Amino acid sequence: MYKQLYAYMNTTESSQSENIRLTISWSKQADLALRSFLGAQGMKKGDLSKFIEEAVRWRIFHQTVGEARTRFDDVSPEELQKQIDQGVEEVRARRYRVQRS
């Protein structure tokens, strides 16, 4: 799970420039609501794709966080914090070694 989340969250801007065309089907009501919302925010036609991409990213992130919370539901807050601190230490140590090389 962690590797997937890390890979997902570290998508670079250059790889995002490789757009893929997607056809979706949804209700006319949802379409009108979204376009009205975007228009009220001062967004233009091209902003629809950006809005949908951001919404998808947030949804995936939200679900991933929910799954992580479920997996660690039986772990005490103190133990969880200890595991988080240990993980952060390990990542920082690896990153520092790579930067020095």
Beta strands, then each sheet from edge to edge (+ up, - down):
end
